[in-house]
């Protein structure tokens, strides 16, 4: 199995005035080998080899497609998984994971599935003024690059995926 990134872009308001704000929502999910290998047993192996931080670098481009593509915005963020020695009596394992989101907030998942959801799934919102996009009907899309480095249980890899198109009208 390989790694793949599923994307879904949707406009929360498809028709706006040029002075209003267009709200876009991008849902993403990283699946495949990387997600399957992100398990407690592998966290413990990584801890034993002093491989304690895993980073995922995301770069999102929102563009308008016409004859020539016009870039509307470019956004970057990093998500991290940090493995640590837990002294929490409620956890059955000695090595656990803490997810650090793009704002730097630590998240302590209750189980492996929740850790995978916090690290590999997400929803990002974007706002653009109608005048930034231009009057008329437009097709908008997103392009997402995600990359990560080699760790004890995974190899270095990167993915570049384009989302579906969303039709919007600026009047």
NORSULNOR-V354567 format. One record per helix or strand of 3 or more residues. SS is the DSSP state (2 for helix, 1 for strand). FROM is the first residue (numbers start at 0). LEN is the number of residues. If there is no record, write none. Layout:
[[SS:FROM:LEN] [SS:FROM:LEN]]
This chain:
[[1:3:8] [1:20:11] [2:32:5] [2:39:9] [1:52:13] [1:69:16] [1:94:6] [2:111:9] [1:120:9] [2:129:4] [1:135:13] [1:156:6] [1:165:5]]
